[in-house]
Structure formats: structure tokens, C-alpha cells
Amino acid sequence: YEVVTRSISGKKPPIPTNHIVSAEDAKAQFAAHAQGDSISWIGHATFLVRLDGVTVLTDPVFTRRASPVSFAGPERIIKPGLKIEDLPPIDVVVISHAHYDHLDTRTLDMLPGRKNITAIVPLGLGSYFTKRGFGTVHEVDWYDDITLPSDSGEFRLTAYPAVHWSNRSPFDLNRSLWMSYGFSAGGRSVYHTGDTEVHDTVFADIGTHMAENHGGCDVGLMSIGAYSPRPMMIGAHMDPEGGVKIGRDLGCKRMVPMHWGTFVLSLEPFDEPRDRFVKAAGNQALVMKIGETLGMQEVAAANR
């Protein structure tokens, strides 16, 4: 409660140590990995992933607030780890669902080169992208596949289920779908949970599908924040231990905690999601800093 109160009053919560890469270091790390497969954490659920020459941007939110208006709503505590103007040309934008901290139209309007971007979005959200001039827009259902050429073969993405919900106003509840994603190219694979709660069978089934169609899960990007108070958040957002359970159900070799440490969306202490996740995941946890870029080889070898 103290963290939320301080955020509402205009005072930032205490920032965890080792949470942010300086703007200069972020640009340098990003440039150093320009020719290889890599993952960069921009903040919240926004990652830039490069696999076999294909550049993917997930749930892009670069604006100040996760809100339908610019003057109110959850305010960003940590600036984006990379600026839009520092990004390379984007090949694929992936959206998990319609909530404002995952689908930000102001960010979409700022993205350059939209006519060359393939947007992969849940059923019901395609119009946000067609009217903004995205070159190709795929509205996908659970277990739909999209393929694109990559440097050495094929980039493949599968839209997977998630346990969540969707709306952008009081009048469109669940009129669009919500999902998680797995994608792979060049022998590397990534899973992005979107927002989800745990489930007894769904994620084990996804793990089986990823093993058969994506070569498994090298790294899972696990949404572990905004879980308190539990009576309100249960059924929509998993807690950190739930994130570990899902990652293990999927068979992910490493797990990066996300959806924490960027906005104040709920009542847990600002750095609690990270600490609980690391305790539960042990050496499978790979805690990235906002602005950090890791090569996929580093991800596989890291032991934090």
C-alpha cells in the first residue's frame, strides 16, 4: 500500500539495486549484439528479440502512462531501456492482449516503417493496426501459426492460450482474444506469457507443442507482477511462484521475470516480484536489467 500511495502522491518507490542499465550502456550493449541473436528488455512486457535476422518487438509500450489518456493512470517509474529512435527496423510486432500496458496506440503511432512491419495480434484487434498502415496484419486464434523467412530458413510463431481477459473500455469486455506466444528461428526459441494465471494442463500442453514445433523453450519471458491483493488478481495474474511453475510446465531452460519494476499496477512492494521469483526459480532465473541486452548464447550460459 505504501508503494502505491507514494506513486499516487508523485513520489517514486525505492528503485531496486541492479535494476537499470544507463542509457549509454544500453545503447552500447545493443550495438555490440547487432549481428547476433539477442534479447533486450525495454521494460514491463516490452522486449526486442532478434533471431536469425528477424527482429521482434513484443507488447510495445514506450509512453509515460499505461492509460487511455496522457494525464492520468499508472505512470512509468522507469524510462524505456531503449528509445524508439535507437531501435533497428522492426520486422514483427507481437501483441498479447488489449490492456493498455500491452497495447499502446500512442507507441504504435510513433513506430517508424510501419508499412514494412508484420503485426501479429489476437482476434478482434486487427483494426488498430490496419488503420495505422502496418504492412501485414494477422489476427490469430490460439494455436495459429505464422511463418516468415529468416536468414537461414524460417521464423515461426505460434499463438498460444493464456488465462486472462481483455477490454479497453467498460463496453468491450472480452470482445478480443488474449494469448501467449512461442516463436523460434535459427535453432533458438522464446516464449512470452503475455498476462496469465496458472493452469493445471494448458502450459504443459504448450510445452509439448513447443518441443515438437519450436525445438523446446530456450528462454521464457514470464509475467510475474501485479498479483496483489490476491483475491482481486487471482485468475488473471500469476504470482512469482506461479511464473516458475508455468516455466517448468513449459520446459523453459531459463526464465526472465517481466511485468514488474516498470509501472506500479498493484499493491505488492516494487521489488518483491523479482526476489520471490529468484528464490523459487533458483539457477533457472535470469534477471535482466531494464535496458540490458543479452546474446542468446549468454542467455543459455548465464547462471545468476
N, C-alpha and C positions, 0 to 999 in steps of 0.2 A: 504493500500500500504506500509506503514511503517513497518508493521509486516513482510510482505513478503520480503521486501528489507533487513531487519535486519537478516532474516533467511538465505537468499542467501549470505549475507556478512559473515556468520558464527556466528553471534550474536543471541542468543536466544531471543524470545519475552518475555515480562514480564509474569511470571507464575502466574495464579490466586491463591489467597489465598484459603486454604482448598481444594486443588486440588489433593494432593498426600498423600498417606499413606507411611510411611517409610518402607523400606524392612523388618525390624524386625517386625514391627506391622502388615504388610501384611501377613507374614508367621504365626504369632500368631493368627490373626483373622481367617485365612483359616483353621488352625488346630483346632480352637475352634468350628468350624462348620462341622467338618469332618463327623459326624454321622447323619447330618440332611440335609434337603433341603436348598439350598443356591444359591446365585448369587455372583460371583466375577467379578469385572471389571478389565481386564488386560490392556485395552487401546483401543482406536479407536472403532472398531466394534467387538473386541475380548472379549468374556465373557466365563467364565466357570460356567455352571449351573448344579447343582445336584438336581435331582428329583427322589425320591423313589428308590434310589440306582443306577440310571443311570447318568453317568457323560458326559455332552455335552460340546464341545468346538466349539464356533462359529467363523467363519472367522478368523482363527488363523494367526496372524502376530506378530512375535517376533523379527524380524530382524531390522537392523538400518534404512533401507530405504524402502519406498513403491515404488519400481522401478524394472525394469528388470535387472539392473546392480547394483553392490555394491558400485560404486564410484561416482554415480550421481543420481539425483532425490530427491523427497521430503524426508527430513531427520527427523528421530524421535526426537521430542523435549523432550518427557518424556519417560523414560525407561519403559519396561513392568512391570506391577504391581506385577506379579509373574514370576519367571523364569521357563522355561520348566522343569528343573530338580526338581522343587518343586511341580509339578502337580501330582495328583494321576493317576492311569491308566485311559485312556480315552476310553469310550465306543463308543461315536458318535462324528464325526466331521461334521459340517454343513457349507456349502459354499453357499453364496448368489449369487455371480456372479464372473466374470473372472478378474476384475480390480485388479491391483497389491496391492492395500491397503486392499483387501479382500481375494485374492487367492495368497499366497506367497509360492512358491515352495521350497525356502530355509528353511522356517519353516517346511513344510511337511517333508523334508528330515531329520530334527532334531527330529521329534516326535518319541519317543520310542514306542515299542509294536504295530507297525502298523498292523501286521497280526491279531491283536485282535480288531481292530477299524473298525466300520461301518462308511463309508463315504457316506454322502447324498449330492448330488451335482446336479446342473442344467444340463439339456440336453446339451450334447456336451463337458462336462468337465470330463467325467469318466476316460479318458486315463491318466490324471495327477495322478490319484490315483491307478489305476491298475498297472501301471509300477513302482510304489513305494511300492508295496506289501501290500496295505491295504487289510484287510481280506475280507470285503464285500463292494462292491461299488454299490450304487443305483443312477442311473441317473433319475431325476424326472422331470415331467412336472407339470404345475400348477394344483393344487387340487389332486395331487397324495398323497397317504397315505403310510407311513412306520410304522410298529409296531415292537416292541421288548419287551421281557419280562422285568418287573421291579420287585422290591422286593415284592410288594403286589398285582401285577396284570400285567398291560400293560403300556408301554411307547408308545405314539402315536405322530407322527409328520405329519403335512400336509404342503406341499409346496404350497405357495400362490403367486398370481401375485404381481408384483411391477411395477412401472412406471419408467423405466430406460433404459439402453442399455449395450452392452458388447463388449469388444475386449481385446486382449493382444498385438496386433501389427496393423500396418496400413492395413494388408491383411486379417484380420479375423473378420471384423466388424459384430456383431450380428450373428455370427455362433454358439454361445452358448446362452442358455437362462439366464434370471436373475429373481430373485424371492425374496420373503419374506417367513418367516416360522412361524408357530404356533406349539407348542408342549406341551404335558401335561403328567403327571403321578402322581399317589397318590393324586389326588384331587387338584393339583396345575397346573397352566398354564402360559406359557410365549409366547410372540410374539416378533419376531426380524424383523425389517423392511427391513434389507439389505439397499441398497440405493434406494430411490424412490422420486418421486414428488407426490403431492396430486392428488386426482381424485374425481369426483363427486359421483361415485357409488361403485367403486371397494372395498374400505375399509369398507364401511357399509356392503357389501355382505360378506366380510371376517369375519366381526364381527358376522354376523348371523350364518355363518358356525362354527365359534369357539364356539359360545354359544351352538350350537347343538351337537358338536363333541368333544369339549375340556372343557366344563363347563365354557366358557367365557374366559376372559383375565385378569388374576391377575396382571400381570406386562408387560408393553410394553417397549421394548428397541428401542428407537426412534432416527433415524439418522437425526441430525439437523445441521450439519456443512457443510462447502464447498458450500455455497449458494451465494457468492458474487464474481464477479458482477452478478446481477440477469439476465441481458439479455443473459449471457453466460450459467449460471447454471440452469435457469428455464427449466422445462421439464425433468430434470434428478435428481436434488437435491432439496428437500424442505427446506424452511427456518424454524426457530424455531416455528413460529406460525402455519406453516403447519404441523409440527410434533404434535402439540397439537390437531389440527383438526383431523388428522388421528387417534390419540389415542382415541379421543372421538367418532369418527365414529366406531372404533372397539369395544368400550365399555370397554377399559382397566381401571382397578381401579386405578393403579398407573403407572407413566411413567418415565422411566430413560433416560435422554439425553445421546446420544453417538455420535460417529463420529465427535467429537470435542476434542480439548485440547490434542492431541497426535502428529499429524503432522500439518504442515502449507500447506494446499492444495489450498487455495483461499485467497481472499482479505479482508474478514471481520476481525476485531480485534479478537485476540486469545480467549478472554473470553466472547465475545459478544453473541455467541450462547447460552451459559448457562444462562446468565442474561435475555435474551429475552424469553427463554423458561420458566423460572421460573415465570416471570411476566405474561405470557399468561396462564400457566397451574395452577397457584395457588397451593392449597394443594394437587393436583394430582401429582405435580412434585416430583420426588425423585432423587436428585442429588447425585450420587455416586462419591467417590474419586477413582482415579486410584490406584489399589492395595487393595481396600476395599472389604470385604466380608460381606454380609448381609444374615441372615437366612430368609427364606421365611415368617416366622411369623413376623419378624421385618419389612419386606417389606410391609406386609399387615397393620401393626400397625403404621408405620412411618408417621409422619406429619411434613414435613420440609417446 
